């Protein structure tokens, strides 16, 4: 995809085998997708399963992506979910009609701020204690930058911001949510494993994936916008956010 200028073509619409469009106030051009005739071929089944899986996962991680990917995605003319798919397509693997996801490898944020290194993760039942290195390796790091800790459970279809702490504190404490009821409800709503594009263990164990991103203090207090606020302001979405890349802390199984 390339950015364009009105002198090179129309603001929107097709011209030959290219398509012009405007998104987030910027103009872009892309090549028109090829038309495929065999919609039940193995390649088409694979593509549809992968697309469904990436979109489901992007929706699950929605609040995290809005904090971590908005600025970068809009600069590329993409939505957060489309940019998530582009950055993570290699982490979705299709085999035997199912899609598996490499959750620890997912890139959920993209930005220039330096990350933090997590040293320990101690758990006692649902209580979690984390420690990380607050050392400021480069000028862009500030001691009062905020470290946001998210917990994600694909089994329970839950993504939650657990805590936000100053980088200089070097530690975080919080209690994981008890998701046993949510996991039971999700399992009861799925008649077969094939109804879900994402393969998950259906045991009693609950898996909590922990992620973190660092955010500049100047934007850390800006809340994630609601659906109504997004509709009211199409060019919005906390575009001044400065964040780090996402960090996978670990998986806790209870």
Secondary structure, DSSP 8 states (H G I E B T S, - for coil): -EE--GGGS-SSEEETTEEEEEETTEEEEEE-----S-TTSHHHHHHHHHHHHHHHHHHHTHHHHHHHTHHHHHHTT--HHHHHHHHHGGGEEEETTEEEE-GGG------SB---EEEEEEEETTEEEEEEE----STT--TT-EEEEEEEETTTTEEEEEEEEEGGG-EEEEE----HHHHHHHHHH-SSGGGSSB----SS--EEEEEEEEE-HHHHT-----HHHHHH-TT-TTTT--BB--EEEEEEE-
